[in-house]
């Protein structure tokens, strides 16, 4: 039986992916969300609040080729209780759990998944079924914005950077009294943007089934943008379009 952490991660990806099924089977792909708020011209020296970050996190209007959903209170609560058997790896556990690293002044969170290619007009039942399966295999990504006072953002980023080497051989994540095993942390495809950025491929052992996630972190002044991507196929793609849209929103 999969651990609580793995079940929540997979079920969270499944919930977002299932939202694509109506679209993949011929539903409207028009976003009905309100236009997103524009980012401020420059980041404030003071850490931003939840409300302020809520105005600069990616929204549906920023990503018409994605489906966005709110992170639930249950997911936030579960992530807040994340722990690791290695102190140096706790920042990575938090990055995968929509949880701020250290004492953030504010956070904002959202989940997104790219829409798959639509079946052609007049597609057969089989073609529509394939489109639906493609939707379920799409990479689902959680986005967490975290703002800090002083040097908090630099310190949080540094802890994630050092975790890459300290945790390369693996670690465990505990949530709700259950444990998941990470077997490997490796550098991901390099990401540029912001003041500094990093990317990791993190491999999990889900009861003998290997599951890889892509984690990207970008620091822009005193704000961190943290992306954790997962696919029900077991191998996630780096969410490059989502990262680009969020960095543009941050300014």
WOQUI-V758857 format. One record per backbone hydrogen bond with DSSP energy under -0.5 kcal/mol. CO is the residue of the C=O (numbers start at 0). NH is the residue of the N-H. If there is no record, write none. Layout:
CO,NH ; CO,NH
This chain:
2,6 ; 3,7 ; 4,8 ; 5,9 ; 6,10 ; 7,11 ; 8,12 ; 9,13 ; 10,14 ; 11,15 ; 12,16 ; 13,17 ; 14,18 ; 15,18 ; 16,19 ; 17,20 ; 19,23 ; 20,24 ; 21,26 ; 22,25 ; 23,118 ; 33,60 ; 48,52 ; 49,53 ; 50,54 ; 51,54 ; 52,55 ; 52,56 ; 58,61 ; 58,62 ; 59,62 ; 62,65 ; 64,114 ; 66,112 ; 68,110 ; 71,75 ; 72,76 ; 73,77 ; 74,78 ; 75,79 ; 76,80 ; 77,80 ; 78,81 ; 82,173 ; 85,88 ; 85,89 ; 86,89 ; 88,91 ; 88,92 ; 89,93 ; 90,94 ; 91,95 ; 93,96 ; 93,98 ; 99,101 ; 101,103 ; 105,146 ; 107,144 ; 109,142 ; 110,68 ; 111,140 ; 112,66 ; 119,122 ; 123,127 ; 124,128 ; 125,129 ; 126,130 ; 127,131 ; 128,132 ; 129,133 ; 130,134 ; 131,135 ; 132,136 ; 134,137 ; 135,231 ; 137,231 ; 138,113 ; 139,229 ; 140,111 ; 141,227 ; 142,109 ; 143,225 ; 144,107 ; 145,223 ; 146,104 ; 146,105 ; 148,151 ; 150,154 ; 151,155 ; 152,156 ; 153,157 ; 154,158 ; 155,159 ; 156,160 ; 157,161 ; 158,162 ; 159,163 ; 160,163 ; 160,164 ; 161,164 ; 161,165 ; 162,166 ; 164,167 ; 166,169 ; 167,184 ; 170,181 ; 171,84 ; 172,179 ; 173,82 ; 174,177 ; 177,174 ; 179,172 ; 179,181 ; 180,182 ; 180,204 ; 181,170 ; 183,202 ; 185,200 ; 195,218 ; 197,216 ; 198,187 ; 199,201 ; 199,214 ; 200,185 ; 201,212 ; 202,182 ; 202,183 ; 203,205 ; 203,210 ; 204,180 ; 204,206 ; 205,208 ; 207,209 ; 208,205 ; 210,203 ; 211,235 ; 212,201 ; 212,214 ; 213,228 ; 214,199 ; 215,226 ; 216,197 ; 217,219 ; 217,224 ; 218,194 ; 218,195 ; 219,222 ; 221,147 ; 222,219 ; 223,145 ; 223,225 ; 224,217 ; 225,143 ; 226,215 ; 227,141 ; 228,213 ; 229,139 ; 230,233 ; 233,211 ; 237,239 ; 238,242 ; 239,243 ; 240,244 ; 241,245 ; 242,246 ; 243,247 ; 244,248 ; 245,249 ; 246,250
